[in-house]
């Protein structure tokens, strides 16, 4: 399973529709707008956490 966080001005529907052309019939796509002003993590590599701190705040 792959997961991504992106900062964009596109809507969830626009992102889903774009990604649909890159997946197989048995793949799934879930796109949601999330609030990154309040988050916490545990046991996540620092190299993954650092971009969240600098990109979204």
N, C-alpha and C positions, 0 to 999 in steps of 0.2 A: 504494500500500500504506500502510495506517495501522498504527501501533504505539503501544501504551499501556503504561505502568507504573502499577499501582494498588496501594495498600496496603489490604488488606481482611481480614476474618475468614472470607470465603466460600471454599469449596473451588474448585478448578479446574473441576470438573464443574458446580457451581452457576453459575459465571460463564459458562461455555460455553453452558449451557442458557438462561440469560437472554439472551445476545447472539444466539442463533439466531433469535429472532423479529424481529431487525432487519437481517438480511442476506438477500441474494438467493441463489438456488440455485447460482450460479457463484462465490460468495464463499467464502473459507476463514476458519476461526477456529483459532487455536492459543493455548492458555492453559497457563502453567506457573508453578510456584512457583520463584522465584529468590532467591539469597542476595545481598543488596545490601551486605553487610559488606565485600566485596572486589570492587572494580570499577575500571576505568580507561577513559579515553576519549581520542580524538584528533580534533581539528578539529570538535568539537561546540560549538554556540553556548553561550556562558556562561549565557544565560537558560534553557537546558535543563539545564545541569549544576547550577546553584545549588539548585534544588528537591530534587535528589537528595541533596545534602549536608545540607540542613536537615530534610527530611522523614523520612529513613530512618536518621539517626544521632543 
